Amino acid sequence: VQLQASGGGLVQPGGSLRLSCAASGFTLDSYAIAWFRQAPGKEREGVSCITSSDGSIYYADSVKGRFTISRDNAKNTVYLQMNSLEPEDTAVYYCAIVDSDLPGPLLLVAGSLGGMDYWGKGTQVTVSS
């Protein structure tokens, strides 16, 4: 089982990035999948997720309206489209999966505390002028 996150980089405020999380060794749509981020000196924060039960999508309030999570089953990849980026979005972003039926809000809380089955290596996103 492997999750490979990519797509991070340096972007100016107001810019966009698309993160990818490619899965191998398993089928993504069998799991709940989520994106998390952690900024220096701060706790890990749940950003967005797709639940396994019905494919519901949930976003943290801090990114709602700016970020979009999506899944391409054919490519076994999940994406996080990030628009209108702000300096506060600067962090290392991680994708993770869990075999759980938790609803979105609880999934992000549990995951922020480490309650996911597999984690990908993070990708750095820096928003700065």
Secondary structure as GFF3:
##gff-version 3
##sequence-region A 1 129
A	DSSP	beta_strand	2	6	.	.	.	ID=ss1
A	DSSP	beta_strand	9	11	.	.	.	ID=ss2
A	DSSP	beta_strand	17	24	.	.	.	ID=ss3
A	DSSP	three_ten_helix	28	30	.	.	.	ID=ss4
A	DSSP	beta_strand	32	38	.	.	.	ID=ss5
A	DSSP	beta_strand	45	50	.	.	.	ID=ss6
A	DSSP	beta_strand	57	59	.	.	.	ID=ss7
A	DSSP	beta_strand	67	72	.	.	.	ID=ss8
A	DSSP	beta_strand	77	82	.	.	.	ID=ss9
A	DSSP	three_ten_helix	87	89	.	.	.	ID=ss10
A	DSSP	beta_strand	91	98	.	.	.	ID=ss11
A	DSSP	alpha_helix	104	112	.	.	.	ID=ss12
A	DSSP	beta_strand	118	119	.	.	.	ID=ss13
A	DSSP	beta_strand	123	127	.	.	.	ID=ss14
###
